[in-house]
Amino acid sequence: MLSAVTARGFRIEFRSHAKAILAVDFPQVLIDLETALATTTIPIEEIIAGGGGKAKGTQRLRHALHRLGWPKKTFVIERRINGVPRESQTHEIDHVREFEDRARVALEIEWNNKDPFFDRDLENFKRLHADGAISVGIIITRGPSLHDNMRALVSHFVEERQIRSVEDLETWGYRPTRSQLAALRKRTTRARNTLSFHDAFVSKFVADKFGEATTHWRKLDDRLRRGVGNPCPLLLIGLPDTTVTFNEGQAALREVVAEEDSAAQSSEDGSIA
């Protein structure tokens, strides 16, 4: 089950009978996931240029899921007394696969968010499952190898591209804030424990963008051990470090810049209107 992605190093775990439910009732879900995840890559240039935020690679994964029939869906659950609405709750899920008889499977991707988003996702799944709105919840996040090796991946990028200054970083789309510039300057010029630009940037970037308080496998596992989301059946998928690629170069960067320019233009057009 999901052997193609586990062979690539993806971390896969099933909770609360999700494996049996998916295998028997929703085999198409497993086919969709293998199709969408099989070619998922995240160019290192997108991680750097995006400042660690929404990497284009995970956006492409979202687009792949949409094409396979996993659109965003808003659930509205109302409590009525004699036909009169008394209470209403709204749950927005990024990806939902619908089947016959209104059976549904819900999926959220938490690439690099603040870790309380796991509480939101798991509680949403729990409520929707209790109300019969979904049968299984799926969360895709950074797996242990990707989270633990992020410093090594960024370090490899800096060394391979021979980045020795902020100007070199700007060539690859990274534009540090004033506070980040000040932190880099302090670490590279202080009298004691002076760091090279390479070490100063890598440690600062990874700590700021991929710290322990962001969404990754251990933070998800911590919540599950505490029973958050229980008893909703869950499939957990951890993106491995093997999804990060180093061979796309400026082509990957141009894609990021093009999207940023498009977003800026859309914002300007909206303000004019």
N, C-alpha and C positions, 0 to 999 in steps of 0.2 A: 504493500500500500504506500503510494507516493514514493516508490523506490527510485524514480528518476531524480527527484530533488534531494532525497537523502544521500544519494551517491555523490551529489555536488557539495555535501556538507551541511545542508539545511537541517536545523534542529526541529524535530517533529514530536509533539506530545499530544495524547488524547486524554481527556478527563471526563468522568461521569458518563461512561458508555458511549461517548461520541464516536469512537471507532466503529462499533457495531451499527449505530444508527446511520452513519454515513455510508458504510459498506452495503447495508441492506436497503435502506430507503432512499439514499441520495448518492448513488455512485457517480452521477454526472458532476457533482461538486468536486470529487476527487480528480476527475478528468479535467475539469476547468482549471483547477489549481495547478496541476502538473503542466498544463498548456501555458498558463500565465507565468509560472515561476521558472520554467525550464530555460528560458532565454533571458531572465532578469539579470541585468548588470548595472553597476553604479560606477561610472568613470570617476577616478579620483579627482579629476579636474572639476567635476560638478560638486563634489564635496567641498573643495577649497573655495571655488568661486561663489558657491551658495552660502558660504559661511557656516556650513554644517546644517543648514535648514532643510527645506524641502528639495532634496536631490531630484534631478530630472529622472533618474533611474526609477525611483519609487513612483513618480508621476506616470511614467510609461507603464508601470505595473498596474496602476489605477486604470489607465486607458485600456489596457488589455482586458481587465476584468469587465469594464463597461461593454466592450465589444462582445464579450462572451455572455452578456445578459445579467450583469451585476450592477444595476444603477443605484444611485442614492435613493433612499426612501425615508419618508417621515411617517412615523406611527403616532396616531392620536388615540389615546385610551381615555374614555369618558366613563364616569360613574353617574348613573341616573336614578332618580327616585320618582316613580310614577311618570316617567317620560321626561322629567325635567332635569337638565344637566346640573350636577352639583359639584363635580370635580373633574378636571381634565389634565392629563399629562401628555407631553409631546416628547418623542424620542426620535432623533435624527440619526440614521445609520448610513455610513458612506457607501456600503455595498450590500445589496440584498438580492439573493437568487430565489425566485418564486417558482413553485411547481404546482401541479394540480392539487385541488382541494385546499388551496390557500396555504400549503406547506411552504415554509421559508427557512433559509439559512442566512445568517447575518455575518458580515465581515468588516473588521476595522484594521487599518494599517497605522501603526504608531512607529514611524521611522525615527523621529527625533523630536519628541514633544516633552513637556514637563510630565514627570511620572504620575501626578494625580489624574492624568487622563485615563490611566488604567482603571482607576476607581470608577470613573464615569462609564467607561465601556462595559466593565464587568457588571455594574449595577443595572445598566440598561439591558444587557443580555438577560440578567436574572429576572427583571420585571417582565420583559417581553416573553420569556419562556414560561413564566408562571401564568401569564394571561393567554398562553396558547398562540402567540403571534409568531414565534420562531421555534425551531426544533433544535438548532445548534448555533453556537456563536464561535467565530473564528477571529483570532488576533494574530497579525503579522508584525513582528518587531525585530530589532537588532538581536541576533543570536549571540551567545557567549563569545565565540571566536571573533566576530566582528567588533563587538564592544571592547573586548580585552586587547585586541590587536590594533585598535584605531591609532594609537600613538606610533606604532611601527609602520603602519600604512602611510600616515602623514609624513613621518620621517623619511621613508623611502622616496616619496614624491619630492620633498625638499632637496634631498641629496641627488636624485636622478636629474632634476631640472636645474641643479646647481644654483639654488636660490640663496643669495647671500645678503639681501637687503629688502626693504619694503618695496622699493621700485621693482625688484624682480618679482615680488608677489603680485603687484598690480598688473604685470604682464599676463598673469594667470587669473585675473579677475577678482582677486581678493583686495578689498579696500578697507583697511582697519580704521576703527573709530579713533577719536582723540585719546580716549582712555586706554585703548589697546596699544596705540603708539607709545603712550607714556609708560605703560607697563613693559613693553619691549625695550624701550630706551633705558629704563631703570635696571632691568636684568642684565643688559649687555654692557653697562658702564659702571655698575656699583664696584666699590673697592674690594669687597669680599664676595666669594662664590660667584664671580663673574661668569656669565654664560655666553657661549657663542650665539650668533643670530639664529643658527639652525636650532639649537636646543631651546632657546628662549621662545621662538615662535611655536615650535611643536608642543611644548608643555602648555603654553598659554592658550593656543588654539583648541587643543583637545580638552583641556580643563573647562574652558568657557563653553564649548559647543557640544561636547559629548561626555559631560560629567556624570557622576553617579545619580544625580537627581533628575536625569532624563529617562525616557522610555527605553528600556532594554530588558533582556531576558530575566536577569536576577530580580529586578523590581517587579516584574510581572509574577514571577514565582513566589516572591515574598507575600504578595496579596493573596495568591491562591492558597498558600499554606495557612493564611489567617481565615480562609473560608469566604473571601470576597467573591461574589458571583455564584456561589454554590446554591442550588445543585444544577445549574444550567450546564448541559453537555458542551464541552469546549474542545476545539482544535487549536493548538498553539504552534506557530511557525516562526522559527528564528532564522533571519537572514545571516548567512555565513560570511567570513572575510573573503571567500573565493568569489563573491559577487562583485567585489571592487576590482576594476580593471585599470591598467596603466598604458594602454596602447592606443587611446583615441586622441590624445593630445589636443591641439587647438580646435579640432573639429567639435569635440565635446564642449569646449569653452564657447565657441561661436553659437552653439545651440542655447546655452544658458544666457548669453548676452542678447540674443534675438528675442528670447522670451521676456527678459527684463525690459527691453526696449518696447516690446508690444504692450506690456503691462503699464509702462509709463505713459505711452501714447493713449491707451484706453482711459487712464486716470485723467489725463489732460482733456480729452474729448468730453469726459463726464463733467468736469468742472466748468467747461465752456457752456455745456448745455444747461 
